[in-house]
């Protein structure tokens, strides 16, 4: 199946929904690429944490906990007004999901937010895989 790509810009404290849900849940996805960049590279001081979630978030923050079962990936970048400092991306590329996902941004230095680019590998799920992915999502919502 083809790769699906998404791009967008999210302001500080914002959240985007990536629509993936289908009627029968037979299409699964895996993250293959996640990149972020400032809306004004090198022109402002920023410390941005951009996260991908299995469910919609009620709060947006810069805390990162890899033990959180609903976290799918994180991208972090920090820059000062005169140079690029750091950039790091971690994606849990073995995680398969078949529901909508959500991207959040927290900019601890500025209200500029960031641009993101996301690539998902689409795959057909058999009935057992479909059920497992759906149940994992339901459990994540309840936790």
DALINSUL-V704331 format. One record per backbone hydrogen bond with DSSP energy under -0.5 kcal/mol. NH is the residue of the N-H (numbers start at 1). CO is the residue of the C=O. If there is no record, write none. Layout:
<<NH | CO> <NH | CO>>
//
This chain:
<<4 | 120> <6 | 118> <8 | 116> <10 | 114> <12 | 111> <13 | 105> <14 | 11> <16 | 103> <18 | 101> <19 | 17> <20 | 18> <22 | 98> <28 | 26> <28 | 123> <29 | 97> <30 | 121> <32 | 119> <33 | 119> <35 | 117> <37 | 115> <41 | 38> <43 | 40> <44 | 40> <46 | 44> <46 | 79> <48 | 77> <49 | 106> <50 | 75> <51 | 104> <52 | 73> <53 | 102> <54 | 70> <68 | 65> <71 | 68> <72 | 52> <73 | 52> <74 | 90> <75 | 50> <76 | 88> <77 | 48> <78 | 86> <79 | 46> <80 | 83> <83 | 80> <85 | 78> <86 | 78> <88 | 76> <90 | 74> <92 | 72> <93 | 91> <95 | 92> <97 | 29> <101 | 18> <102 | 53> <103 | 16> <104 | 51> <105 | 14> <106 | 49> <108 | 47> <108 | 106> <114 | 10> <115 | 37> <116 | 8> <117 | 35> <118 | 6> <119 | 33> <120 | 4> <121 | 30> <122 | 2> <122 | 120> <123 | 28> <125 | 26> <130 | 126> <131 | 127> <132 | 128> <133 | 129> <134 | 130> <135 | 131> <136 | 132> <137 | 133> <138 | 134> <139 | 135> <140 | 136> <141 | 137> <142 | 138> <143 | 139>>
//
